[in-house]
Amino acid sequence: MKRMFSMLLVIHVTLCFMHTVLGFDGSWKYAHATFYGGSDASGTMGGACGYGNLYTYGYGTNTVALSTALFNDGASCGQCYILVCDYDNDQEWCLPGTSVTVTATNYCPPNWDIPSDAGGWCNPPREHFDMAQPAFQQIGITKAGIIPVWYRRVSCAKKGNIRLTLNGFSYFNLVLVWNVGGPGSISAMWVQGANTGLIQMTRNWGANWQCNSYLNGQPLSFLILNSDWQTIYFPYVVNNGWIFGQTYEGYANFY
């Protein structure tokens, strides 16, 4: 136990130092935005990040699917962006003086059959936001189809603590991490059973992390590293009576 806490202290100190160097700078960048999912955003449910019902998981309709250049193979899931329509360059379709903050919950795949400047909006290397329609309507007029935007990363404001949903089966533990505040996205994760040391998990897809150890019947602890190089540790956050399909709330969140 003493050795484990010593290792955690080393990880925490190292990553806190890295955080001061590698945190996102929040600078404004230029891109374009389209919309999908219908006026009620029902078509945005599910998605490549694995959050499922976005109402149930607290993401609502202010969500977005990211192009390949932004999605980063799922590493950007949960990140938050503020978007402003470029009214100076498109006064016909932009709503002046407006902005919207969206959370990345899905992937906008490329369409190689269409040129990137004529419908293949999510083709690399374009940075593109395919927004839920209700979010798009807060900054632009849908008749436009596509609008120019300025965007930047922002901190995600969440209610309550980080949630962990346990899925999978014996020897295949799949953990969905959601309601993540601060940077919103997870870069690395470890699990520890009562009978094991810290086991590093790997990203399976989107916001789902996996390990192939047998953890049934053990209380579980989790060490989480976010994409802004901050760590949080949840000792024995999952009791030994857990079953697959249950969701547990951590003791804190990132800010």
MIDOSE-1310 file (N, C-alpha, C; in nm, 2 decimals, decimal comma, always signed):
residues 255
mkrm	+0,08/-0,12/+0,00/+0,00/+0,00/+0,00/+0,09/+0,13/+0,00; +0,19/+0,13/+0,08/+0,28/+0,24/+0,09/+0,35/+0,26/-0,05; +0,39/+0,15/-0,11/+0,45/+0,17/-0,24/+0,36/+0,22/-0,35; +0,23/+0,18/-0,34/+0,13/+0,23/-0,43/+0,11/+0,38/-0,42
fsml	+0,10/+0,43/-0,29/+0,08/+0,58/-0,27/+0,20/+0,65/-0,31; +0,32/+0,60/-0,30/+0,45/+0,66/-0,34/+0,45/+0,68/-0,49; +0,40/+0,57/-0,56/+0,40/+0,58/-0,71/+0,29/+0,69/-0,75; +0,18/+0,69/-0,68/+0,08/+0,79/-0,72/+0,13/+0,93/-0,70
lvih	+0,21/+0,95/-0,59/+0,26/+1,08/-0,57/+0,36/+1,12/-0,68; +0,44/+1,03/-0,72/+0,54/+1,06/-0,83/+0,46/+1,09/-0,96; +0,36/+1,01/-0,99/+0,28/+1,04/-1,11/+0,21/+1,18/-1,10; +0,15/+1,21/-0,98/+0,08/+1,34/-0,97/+0,18/+1,46/-0,98
vtlc	+0,29/+1,45/-0,91/+0,39/+1,56/-0,92/+0,44/+1,58/-1,06; +0,47/+1,47/-1,13/+0,52/+1,48/-1,27/+0,42/+1,54/-1,36; +0,30/+1,49/-1,35/+0,19/+1,54/-1,44/+0,15/+1,68/-1,41; +0,15/+1,72/-1,29/+0,12/+1,86/-1,25/+0,22/+1,95/-1,32
fmht	+0,35/+1,91/-1,32/+0,46/+1,99/-1,39/+0,43/+2,00/-1,54; +0,39/+1,88/-1,60/+0,36/+1,88/-1,74/+0,24/+1,96/-1,77; +0,15/+1,97/-1,68/+0,03/+2,05/-1,71/+0,06/+2,19/-1,73; +0,16/+2,25/-1,66/+0,19/+2,39/-1,67/+0,25/+2,41/-1,81
vlgf	+0,31/+2,31/-1,87/+0,38/+2,33/-2,00/+0,28/+2,29/-2,12; +0,20/+2,19/-2,10/+0,12/+2,13/-2,21/-0,02/+2,16/-2,22; -0,08/+2,24/-2,12/-0,22/+2,27/-2,12/-0,26/+2,35/-2,25; -0,39/+2,33/-2,29/-0,43/+2,40/-2,41/-0,44/+2,55/-2,39
dgsw	-0,41/+2,63/-2,49/-0,39/+2,77/-2,48/-0,52/+2,85/-2,50; -0,62/+2,79/-2,55/-0,75/+2,86/-2,57/-0,75/+2,96/-2,68; -0,65/+2,95/-2,78/-0,65/+3,05/-2,89/-0,76/+3,03/-2,98; -0,80/+3,13/-3,05/-0,91/+3,12/-3,15/-0,86/+3,07/-3,29
kyah	-0,93/+2,98/-3,35/-0,90/+2,92/-3,48/-1,02/+2,93/-3,57; -0,99/+2,92/-3,70/-1,09/+2,93/-3,80/-1,13/+2,80/-3,86; -1,26/+2,78/-3,88/-1,32/+2,65/-3,93/-1,45/+2,68/-3,99; -1,53/+2,57/-4,02/-1,66/+2,58/-4,07/-1,75/+2,49/-3,99
atfy	-1,88/+2,51/-4,00/-1,98/+2,43/-3,93/-2,10/+2,40/-4,01; -2,15/+2,27/-4,00/-2,27/+2,23/-4,06/-2,36/+2,18/-3,94; -2,47/+2,11/-3,98/-2,55/+2,06/-3,87/-2,61/+1,92/-3,91; -2,66/+1,85/-3,81/-2,72/+1,72/-3,84/-2,81/+1,68/-3,72
ggsd	-2,89/+1,58/-3,74/-2,96/+1,52/-3,62/-3,11/+1,57/-3,61; -3,15/+1,66/-3,69/-3,29/+1,71/-3,68/-3,31/+1,82/-3,58; -3,43/+1,88/-3,59/-3,46/+1,99/-3,50/-3,46/+1,96/-3,35; -3,49/+1,83/-3,32/-3,49/+1,79/-3,18/-3,36/+1,72/-3,14
asgt	-3,26/+1,71/-3,24/-3,13/+1,65/-3,21/-3,14/+1,50/-3,19; -3,26/+1,44/-3,22/-3,27/+1,29/-3,19/-3,17/+1,21/-3,28; -3,13/+1,26/-3,39/-3,03/+1,19/-3,47/-2,89/+1,20/-3,42; -2,87/+1,27/-3,31/-2,73/+1,27/-3,26/-2,71/+1,17/-3,15
mgga	-2,81/+1,10/-3,11/-2,80/+1,00/-3,00/-2,70/+0,89/-3,04; -2,63/+0,84/-2,94/-2,53/+0,74/-2,97/-2,40/+0,81/-3,00; -2,34/+0,77/-3,11/-2,22/+0,84/-3,16/-2,09/+0,77/-3,12; -1,99/+0,82/-3,19/-1,86/+0,75/-3,18/-1,78/+0,77/-3,05
cgyg	-1,84/+0,85/-2,96/-1,78/+0,86/-2,82/-1,83/+0,76/-2,72; -1,95/+0,71/-2,76/-2,01/+0,60/-2,67/-2,10/+0,65/-2,56; -2,14/+0,78/-2,56/-2,22/+0,83/-2,46/-2,36/+0,78/-2,46; -2,41/+0,72/-2,57/-2,54/+0,67/-2,58/-2,65/+0,78/-2,58
nlyt	-2,74/+0,78/-2,49/-2,85/+0,88/-2,49/-2,79/+1,01/-2,43; -2,78/+1,11/-2,51/-2,71/+1,23/-2,47/-2,79/+1,31/-2,36; -2,92/+1,29/-2,36/-3,00/+1,35/-2,25/-2,97/+1,28/-2,12; -2,97/+1,14/-2,12/-2,94/+1,07/-2,00/-2,81/+1,10/-1,94
ygyg	-2,71/+1,12/-2,03/-2,57/+1,14/-1,98/-2,54/+1,29/-1,96; -2,64/+1,37/-1,97/-2,62/+1,51/-1,94/-2,56/+1,60/-2,04; -2,55/+1,56/-2,17/-2,49/+1,64/-2,27/-2,59/+1,72/-2,35; -2,72/+1,68/-2,35/-2,82/+1,76/-2,41/-2,81/+1,77/-2,56
tntv	-2,84/+1,89/-2,61/-2,84/+1,91/-2,75/-2,73/+2,00/-2,80; -2,65/+2,06/-2,71/-2,53/+2,14/-2,75/-2,41/+2,05/-2,76; -2,42/+1,97/-2,87/-2,32/+1,87/-2,90/-2,27/+1,89/-3,04; -2,16/+1,82/-3,07/-2,10/+1,83/-3,20/-2,02/+1,70/-3,24
alst	-2,02/+1,67/-3,37/-1,94/+1,57/-3,43/-1,81/+1,64/-3,49; -1,70/+1,59/-3,46/-1,57/+1,65/-3,50/-1,52/+1,58/-3,63; -1,45/+1,65/-3,71/-1,38/+1,60/-3,83/-1,26/+1,52/-3,78; -1,20/+1,44/-3,87/-1,08/+1,36/-3,84/-0,97/+1,45/-3,78
alfn	-0,95/+1,57/-3,83/-0,84/+1,65/-3,78/-0,86/+1,69/-3,64; -0,99/+1,69/-3,59/-1,01/+1,73/-3,45/-1,04/+1,62/-3,36; -1,10/+1,51/-3,42/-1,15/+1,39/-3,34/-1,03/+1,32/-3,27; -0,92/+1,31/-3,34/-0,80/+1,25/-3,28/-0,82/+1,11/-3,23
dgas	-0,89/+1,03/-3,31/-0,92/+0,89/-3,28/-0,99/+0,87/-3,15; -1,07/+0,96/-3,11/-1,15/+0,95/-2,99/-1,09/+1,03/-2,87; -0,97/+1,07/-2,88/-0,90/+1,14/-2,77/-0,97/+1,27/-2,74; -1,05/+1,33/-2,83/-1,11/+1,46/-2,81/-1,25/+1,44/-2,75
cgqc	-1,30/+1,32/-2,74/-1,44/+1,30/-2,68/-1,45/+1,37/-2,55; -1,56/+1,45/-2,53/-1,59/+1,52/-2,41/-1,53/+1,66/-2,40; -1,45/+1,69/-2,50/-1,39/+1,83/-2,50/-1,50/+1,93/-2,53; -1,48/+2,05/-2,49/-1,58/+2,16/-2,51/-1,52/+2,27/-2,59
yilv	-1,60/+2,33/-2,68/-1,56/+2,43/-2,77/-1,66/+2,54/-2,77; -1,62/+2,67/-2,78/-1,71/+2,78/-2,80/-1,70/+2,82/-2,95; -1,81/+2,83/-3,01/-1,81/+2,87/-3,16/-1,89/+3,00/-3,18; -1,83/+3,08/-3,26/-1,89/+3,21/-3,30/-1,89/+3,22/-3,45
cdyd	-2,01/+3,24/-3,51/-2,02/+3,26/-3,65/-1,95/+3,38/-3,70; -1,88/+3,37/-3,81/-1,80/+3,48/-3,86/-1,89/+3,58/-3,94; -1,95/+3,67/-3,86/-2,05/+3,76/-3,92/-1,98/+3,86/-4,02; -1,86/+3,89/-3,99/-1,79/+3,99/-4,08/-1,78/+3,93/-4,22
ndqe	-1,77/+3,80/-4,24/-1,76/+3,74/-4,37/-1,88/+3,68/-4,42; -1,99/+3,67/-4,34/-2,11/+3,61/-4,38/-2,23/+3,67/-4,31; -2,26/+3,79/-4,34/-2,37/+3,86/-4,27/-2,51/+3,80/-4,31; -2,52/+3,73/-4,42/-2,65/+3,68/-4,46/-2,69/+3,56/-4,37
wclp	-2,60/+3,48/-4,33/-2,64/+3,36/-4,26/-2,59/+3,35/-4,11; -2,51/+3,44/-4,07/-2,46/+3,44/-3,93/-2,56/+3,52/-3,84; -2,58/+3,48/-3,72/-2,65/+3,56/-3,62/-2,55/+3,64/-3,54; -2,56/+3,77/-3,55/-2,46/+3,86/-3,49/-2,47/+3,86/-3,34
gtsv	-2,35/+3,87/-3,27/-2,35/+3,88/-3,12/-2,38/+3,75/-3,05; -2,37/+3,64/-3,12/-2,41/+3,51/-3,05/-2,29/+3,42/-3,04; -2,30/+3,32/-2,96/-2,20/+3,22/-2,94/-2,27/+3,09/-2,88; -2,21/+2,98/-2,90/-2,26/+2,86/-2,84/-2,14/+2,77/-2,79
tvta	-2,16/+2,70/-2,68/-2,06/+2,61/-2,63/-2,11/+2,47/-2,65; -2,03/+2,39/-2,72/-2,07/+2,25/-2,75/-1,97/+2,15/-2,70; -2,02/+2,03/-2,68/-1,93/+1,92/-2,63/-1,92/+1,82/-2,74; -1,80/+1,77/-2,76/-1,77/+1,67/-2,86/-1,82/+1,53/-2,82
tnyc	-1,92/+1,48/-2,90/-1,98/+1,35/-2,86/-1,98/+1,25/-2,98; -1,93/+1,30/-3,10/-1,94/+1,21/-3,22/-1,83/+1,24/-3,31; -1,82/+1,16/-3,42/-1,72/+1,17/-3,52/-1,79/+1,20/-3,65; -1,74/+1,30/-3,73/-1,78/+1,33/-3,86/-1,68/+1,27/-3,96
ppnw	-1,72/+1,15/-4,02/-1,62/+1,08/-4,11/-1,60/+1,15/-4,24; -1,49/+1,13/-4,30/-1,46/+1,19/-4,44/-1,55/+1,12/-4,54; -1,57/+1,20/-4,65/-1,64/+1,14/-4,77/-1,55/+1,17/-4,88; -1,47/+1,06/-4,92/-1,37/+1,08/-5,02/-1,43/+1,09/-5,16
dips	-1,56/+1,07/-5,18/-1,62/+1,08/-5,31/-1,66/+1,22/-5,34; -1,65/+1,31/-5,24/-1,68/+1,45/-5,26/-1,56/+1,54/-5,23; -1,53/+1,64/-5,31/-1,42/+1,73/-5,28/-1,44/+1,80/-5,15; -1,33/+1,83/-5,08/-1,34/+1,88/-4,94/-1,40/+2,03/-4,94
dagg	-1,39/+2,09/-5,06/-1,45/+2,23/-5,07/-1,59/+2,23/-5,13; -1,65/+2,11/-5,15/-1,78/+2,11/-5,22/-1,86/+1,99/-5,16; -1,87/+1,99/-5,03/-1,95/+1,89/-4,96/-1,88/+1,79/-4,87; -1,75/+1,77/-4,90/-1,67/+1,68/-4,82/-1,61/+1,76/-4,70
wcnp	-1,70/+1,82/-4,63/-1,65/+1,92/-4,52/-1,57/+1,85/-4,42; -1,58/+1,73/-4,39/-1,51/+1,66/-4,28/-1,38/+1,59/-4,33; -1,35/+1,61/-4,46/-1,23/+1,54/-4,51/-1,11/+1,60/-4,45; -1,01/+1,52/-4,42/-0,88/+1,58/-4,37/-0,81/+1,66/-4,49
preh	-0,74/+1,77/-4,45/-0,71/+1,81/-4,32/-0,80/+1,91/-4,26; -0,93/+1,92/-4,31/-1,02/+2,03/-4,26/-1,05/+2,01/-4,12; -1,05/+2,12/-4,04/-1,11/+2,12/-3,91/-1,25/+2,17/-3,92; -1,34/+2,08/-3,89/-1,49/+2,10/-3,91/-1,57/+2,06/-3,80
fdma	-1,68/+2,13/-3,78/-1,78/+2,10/-3,67/-1,92/+2,07/-3,73; -1,96/+1,94/-3,72/-2,09/+1,91/-3,76/-2,18/+1,91/-3,63; -2,26/+2,02/-3,62/-2,32/+2,04/-3,49/-2,46/+1,98/-3,49; -2,51/+1,95/-3,37/-2,65/+1,92/-3,35/-2,73/+2,05/-3,39
qpaf	-2,84/+2,02/-3,46/-2,91/+2,14/-3,52/-2,95/+2,24/-3,42; -3,00/+2,21/-3,30/-3,04/+2,31/-3,21/-2,92/+2,40/-3,17; -2,80/+2,34/-3,16/-2,68/+2,42/-3,13/-2,65/+2,51/-3,25; -2,65/+2,46/-3,37/-2,62/+2,54/-3,49/-2,72/+2,66/-3,50
qqig	-2,84/+2,64/-3,47/-2,94/+2,75/-3,48/-2,92/+2,86/-3,38; -2,83/+2,84/-3,28/-2,80/+2,95/-3,19/-2,70/+3,05/-3,25; -2,63/+3,01/-3,36/-2,54/+3,10/-3,41/-2,56/+3,13/-3,56; -2,63/+3,05/-3,63/-2,65/+3,06/-3,77/-2,79/+3,02/-3,82
itka	-2,82/+3,05/-3,94/-2,95/+3,01/-4,01/-2,93/+2,88/-4,08; -3,02/+2,79/-4,06/-3,00/+2,65/-4,11/-3,01/+2,65/-4,27; -3,08/+2,75/-4,33/-3,09/+2,75/-4,47/-2,95/+2,76/-4,54; -2,85/+2,81/-4,47/-2,72/+2,83/-4,52/-2,65/+2,69/-4,55
giip	-2,68/+2,60/-4,46/-2,62/+2,47/-4,47/-2,48/+2,46/-4,41; -2,40/+2,56/-4,44/-2,26/+2,56/-4,38/-2,23/+2,71/-4,35; -2,16/+2,73/-4,24/-2,12/+2,87/-4,20/-1,98/+2,87/-4,16; -1,91/+2,99/-4,18/-1,77/+3,00/-4,12/-1,78/+3,03/-3,98
vwyr	-1,69/+2,98/-3,90/-1,69/+3,00/-3,75/-1,55/+3,02/-3,70; -1,54/+3,09/-3,59/-1,42/+3,10/-3,51/-1,45/+3,01/-3,39; -1,35/+2,94/-3,34/-1,37/+2,85/-3,23/-1,24/+2,84/-3,14; -1,26/+2,80/-3,02/-1,15/+2,77/-2,93/-1,20/+2,68/-2,82
rvsc	-1,10/+2,60/-2,77/-1,13/+2,51/-2,66/-1,16/+2,59/-2,53; -1,25/+2,54/-2,46/-1,29/+2,60/-2,33/-1,31/+2,50/-2,22; -1,30/+2,53/-2,10/-1,32/+2,44/-1,99/-1,47/+2,39/-1,99; -1,49/+2,27/-1,96/-1,62/+2,21/-1,96/-1,68/+2,23/-1,82
akkg	-1,80/+2,29/-1,81/-1,87/+2,30/-1,68/-1,97/+2,19/-1,66; -1,95/+2,11/-1,56/-2,03/+1,99/-1,54/-2,10/+2,00/-1,40; -2,21/+1,94/-1,39/-2,28/+1,93/-1,26/-2,24/+1,79/-1,19; -2,20/+1,80/-1,07/-2,16/+1,67/-1,00/-2,02/+1,62/-1,04
nirl	-2,00/+1,50/-1,01/-1,87/+1,44/-1,02/-1,86/+1,35/-1,15; -1,74/+1,31/-1,17/-1,71/+1,22/-1,28/-1,79/+1,09/-1,26; -1,85/+1,03/-1,37/-1,92/+0,91/-1,36/-1,84/+0,80/-1,44; -1,86/+0,68/-1,38/-1,79/+0,56/-1,44/-1,90/+0,45/-1,46
tlng	-1,92/+0,41/-1,59/-2,02/+0,31/-1,62/-1,94/+0,18/-1,66; -1,97/+0,07/-1,58/-1,89/-0,05/-1,60/-1,97/-0,15/-1,70; -1,91/-0,17/-1,81/-1,96/-0,26/-1,91/-1,87/-0,38/-1,94; -1,90/-0,46/-2,03/-1,82/-0,57/-2,07/-1,86/-0,70/-2,01
fsyf	-1,76/-0,79/-1,97/-1,78/-0,92/-1,91/-1,65/-0,96/-1,85; -1,65/-1,08/-1,78/-1,53/-1,12/-1,72/-1,41/-1,13/-1,81; -1,30/-1,08/-1,77/-1,17/-1,06/-1,84/-1,18/-0,96/-1,95; -1,29/-0,89/-1,96/-1,30/-0,78/-2,06/-1,38/-0,66/-1,99
nlvl	-1,31/-0,58/-1,92/-1,37/-0,47/-1,84/-1,37/-0,35/-1,93; -1,49/-0,30/-1,96/-1,50/-0,18/-2,04/-1,57/-0,07/-1,96; -1,50/+0,04/-1,94/-1,54/+0,15/-1,85/-1,57/+0,28/-1,93; -1,69/+0,32/-1,93/-1,72/+0,45/-2,00/-1,71/+0,56/-1,90
vwnv	-1,62/+0,66/-1,93/-1,60/+0,77/-1,84/-1,67/+0,89/-1,89; -1,76/+0,95/-1,81/-1,84/+1,06/-1,87/-1,86/+1,17/-1,76; -1,93/+1,28/-1,80/-1,95/+1,39/-1,71/-1,81/+1,45/-1,66; -1,72/+1,45/-1,75/-1,58/+1,50/-1,71/-1,57/+1,65/-1,73
ggpg	-1,54/+1,72/-1,62/-1,53/+1,86/-1,62/-1,39/+1,91/-1,67; -1,36/+2,04/-1,67/-1,23/+2,09/-1,71/-1,20/+2,06/-1,85; -1,09/+2,00/-1,89/-1,06/+1,97/-2,03/-1,17/+1,88/-2,09; -1,24/+1,80/-2,02/-1,34/+1,72/-2,07/-1,31/+1,58/-2,12
sisa	-1,18/+1,57/-2,16/-1,13/+1,44/-2,22/-1,03/+1,37/-2,14; -1,02/+1,24/-2,15/-0,93/+1,16/-2,08/-0,81/+1,11/-2,17; -0,69/+1,12/-2,11/-0,57/+1,07/-2,19/-0,52/+0,94/-2,14; -0,54/+0,90/-2,02/-0,49/+0,77/-1,97/-0,57/+0,74/-1,84
mwvq	-0,57/+0,61/-1,81/-0,65/+0,56/-1,70/-0,60/+0,43/-1,65; -0,61/+0,41/-1,51/-0,57/+0,29/-1,45/-0,68/+0,24/-1,36; -0,69/+0,11/-1,34/-0,78/+0,05/-1,25/-0,70/-0,04/-1,15; -0,75/-0,05/-1,03/-0,69/-0,13/-0,93/-0,79/-0,21/-0,85
gant	-0,78/-0,34/-0,85/-0,86/-0,42/-0,77/-0,80/-0,44/-0,63; -0,88/-0,50/-0,54/-0,83/-0,52/-0,40/-0,71/-0,62/-0,41; -0,71/-0,71/-0,51/-0,60/-0,81/-0,52/-0,50/-0,78/-0,63; -0,50/-0,66/-0,68/-0,40/-0,63/-0,79/-0,33/-0,49/-0,76
gliq	-0,23/-0,47/-0,84/-0,17/-0,34/-0,84/-0,24/-0,25/-0,94; -0,19/-0,13/-0,97/-0,25/-0,05/-1,07/-0,23/-0,11/-1,21; -0,34/-0,12/-1,28/-0,34/-0,18/-1,42/-0,37/-0,07/-1,52; -0,28/-0,05/-1,61/-0,31/+0,06/-1,71/-0,42/+0,01/-1,81
mtrn	-0,52/+0,09/-1,83/-0,62/+0,06/-1,93/-0,58/+0,12/-2,06; -0,65/+0,07/-2,17/-0,63/+0,13/-2,30/-0,76/+0,18/-2,36; -0,75/+0,28/-2,45/-0,88/+0,33/-2,51/-0,93/+0,22/-2,60; -1,05/+0,18/-2,58/-1,12/+0,08/-2,67/-1,18/+0,16/-2,79
wgan	-1,27/+0,25/-2,76/-1,32/+0,34/-2,86/-1,39/+0,46/-2,79; -1,38/+0,58/-2,85/-1,44/+0,70/-2,79/-1,39/+0,72/-2,64; -1,49/+0,73/-2,55/-1,46/+0,75/-2,41/-1,47/+0,62/-2,33; -1,45/+0,50/-2,40/-1,45/+0,37/-2,33/-1,31/+0,32/-2,32
wqcn	-1,28/+0,28/-2,20/-1,15/+0,23/-2,16/-1,16/+0,08/-2,12; -1,06/+0,00/-2,15/-1,07/-0,14/-2,12/-0,94/-0,19/-2,06; -0,96/-0,31/-1,99/-0,85/-0,39/-1,94/-0,90/-0,53/-1,94; -0,81/-0,63/-1,96/-0,84/-0,77/-1,98/-0,81/-0,85/-1,86
syln	-0,81/-0,79/-1,74/-0,79/-0,86/-1,61/-0,92/-0,91/-1,55; -0,91/-1,01/-1,46/-1,03/-1,06/-1,39/-1,04/-0,98/-1,26; -1,14/-0,90/-1,26/-1,17/-0,81/-1,15/-1,30/-0,83/-1,07; -1,37/-0,93/-1,11/-1,50/-0,96/-1,05/-1,49/-0,98/-0,90
gqpl	-1,58/-0,93/-0,83/-1,59/-0,95/-0,68/-1,49/-0,86/-0,60; -1,42/-0,78/-0,67/-1,32/-0,69/-0,60/-1,36/-0,55/-0,60; -1,35/-0,48/-0,49/-1,37/-0,33/-0,49/-1,26/-0,27/-0,58; -1,30/-0,17/-0,66/-1,22/-0,11/-0,76/-1,18/+0,04/-0,73
sfli	-1,06/+0,07/-0,76/-1,02/+0,21/-0,75/-0,97/+0,25/-0,89; -0,98/+0,38/-0,92/-0,94/+0,43/-1,05/-0,85/+0,55/-1,04; -0,75/+0,56/-1,12/-0,66/+0,67/-1,14/-0,68/+0,73/-1,28; -0,72/+0,85/-1,29/-0,76/+0,91/-1,42/-0,67/+1,03/-1,45
lnsd	-0,62/+1,03/-1,57/-0,54/+1,15/-1,62/-0,61/+1,21/-1,73; -0,64/+1,34/-1,72/-0,71/+1,41/-1,83/-0,62/+1,47/-1,93; -0,67/+1,52/-2,04/-0,59/+1,57/-2,15/-0,52/+1,70/-2,12; -0,55/+1,76/-2,00/-0,47/+1,88/-1,96/-0,37/+1,84/-1,85
wqti	-0,34/+1,71/-1,84/-0,23/+1,65/-1,76/-0,26/+1,68/-1,61; -0,38/+1,67/-1,57/-0,42/+1,66/-1,43/-0,47/+1,52/-1,40; -0,44/+1,48/-1,27/-0,48/+1,35/-1,23/-0,59/+1,36/-1,12; -0,66/+1,25/-1,11/-0,76/+1,24/-1,00/-0,77/+1,09/-0,96
yfpy	-0,77/+1,06/-0,83/-0,77/+0,92/-0,78/-0,90/+0,89/-0,70; -0,97/+0,79/-0,74/-1,09/+0,74/-0,67/-1,06/+0,61/-0,60; -1,02/+0,61/-0,48/-0,99/+0,48/-0,41/-1,12/+0,41/-0,37; -1,13/+0,29/-0,41/-1,25/+0,20/-0,38/-1,38/+0,27/-0,41
vvnn	-1,39/+0,33/-0,52/-1,51/+0,40/-0,56/-1,62/+0,30/-0,61; -1,58/+0,18/-0,64/-1,67/+0,07/-0,68/-1,66/-0,04/-0,58; -1,78/-0,07/-0,52/-1,78/-0,17/-0,41/-1,76/-0,31/-0,47; -1,74/-0,41/-0,38/-1,71/-0,55/-0,43/-1,84/-0,62/-0,48
gwif	-1,95/-0,56/-0,47/-2,07/-0,62/-0,52/-2,12/-0,57/-0,65; -2,03/-0,50/-0,72/-2,06/-0,44/-0,85/-2,10/-0,55/-0,96; -2,18/-0,51/-1,05/-2,21/-0,59/-1,17/-2,20/-0,51/-1,29; -2,18/-0,58/-1,41/-2,17/-0,50/-1,53/-2,30/-0,43/-1,56
gqty	-2,29/-0,31/-1,61/-2,40/-0,23/-1,64/-2,43/-0,12/-1,54; -2,36/-0,12/-1,43/-2,38/-0,02/-1,32/-2,30/+0,10/-1,35; -2,35/+0,21/-1,29/-2,28/+0,34/-1,30/-2,24/+0,39/-1,16; -2,12/+0,43/-1,14/-2,07/+0,48/-1,01/-2,03/+0,63/-1,03
egya	-2,05/+0,71/-0,92/-2,00/+0,84/-0,92/-1,87/+0,86/-0,84; -1,78/+0,93/-0,90/-1,65/+0,95/-0,84/-1,67/+1,05/-0,72; -1,56/+1,08/-0,66/-1,56/+1,17/-0,54/-1,54/+1,32/-0,58; -1,50/+1,35/-0,70/-1,47/+1,48/-0,74/-1,48/+1,49/-0,89
nfy	-1,44/+1,61/-0,94/-1,44/+1,63/-1,09/-1,32/+1,73/-1,11; -1,28/+1,74/-1,24/-1,18/+1,84/-1,28/-1,25/+1,97/-1,31; -1,18/+2,08/-1,29/-1,23/+2,21/-1,31/-1,13/+2,30/-1,38
